[in-house]
Amino acid sequence: MRVAILGTGKMGSAIARRLHGLGHDLALWNRTRARAEALGIGLVAATPAEAAGDAEVVLSILTDDAAVRAAYLGPDGALKAARGQVFVEMSTAGPAVAAELEAAVRRSGAGFIESPVLGSIGAMEAGKGILIAAGDDDAFERARPVLDAIGEVNRVDAPEAAAKVKLLANTMLMGLSALTAELMAAATAAGVDPDDAFAMFTRMIPSLANRRAGYVEHRYEPVTFALRDAVKDLRLATDLYRAAGASTPMTDRAKELFERAAATAGDLDLSAISTLYQQKAASRTV
């Protein structure tokens, strides 16, 4: 199929490589053009509208709500080229953006699917991502070859619900990350070998193994999920929970910890939440 991808950050690039490998015809756009060109696949467009113009399916996976709105609704936004494509919004930008885009895309006469993704870069490249998706049946059938190529599609009842489920999932990830960093520091302080502690943690939560370098060796690169993006997601999530009247004291505390860590390690990987405890350990030895 002819597919446009708006946003070639880590996840967008992984999805682009996956679709290119399966023979889909790609048009790429990124705010920093050189990042799209560096992939060396597909055609690189100057604007979102240019990328979307000839596409059958338009995927967007961008940094935040402002980036999403600009890519769709800006002067050269993708909706300027709407002519019946299916637009699939995959960013973590919150339910308000999902509702806004659904309305705007439907007014244009195109199809819309809200489908934030879960999974590592490797999972996306292998077609083993998890898609939390909402949209009408016609849009799904038209976009299915692309969605199925990326991973397992889990349908929910409305675009706003899909965005909310993604925030819930990321809240769980951040909470586990904060707890892992805390307990690894506690294990070290108690004289437990970090490898022994981490081995037990990964028996209970196997996905932690993907960040062993950070939690055990304190190596926070390469970056697969930047700490600053974790902060952005936690802020969106806590705004949602507060508006709903939900009590989330553990999540509120996790957000505070991530914000503190991001002040000095925001460009590093998610596991750099551990730097909070490294700093404490260093201060005790001075």
Secondary structure, 3 states (H helix, E strand, C coil): CEEEEECCCHHHHHHHHHHHHCCCEEEEECCCHHHHHCCCCCEECCCHHHHHCCCCEEEECCCCHHHHHHHHHCCCCHHHHCCCCEEEECCCCCHHHHHHHHHHHHHHCCEEEECCEECCHHHHHCCCEEEEEEECHHHHHHHHHHHHHHEEEEECCCHHHHHHHHHHHHHHHHHHHHHHHHHHHHHHHCCCCHHHHHHHHHHHCHHHHHHHHHHHHCCCCCCCCEHHHHHHHHHHHHHHHHHHCCCCHHHHHHHHHHHHHHHHHCCCEHHHHHHHHHHHHHHHHC
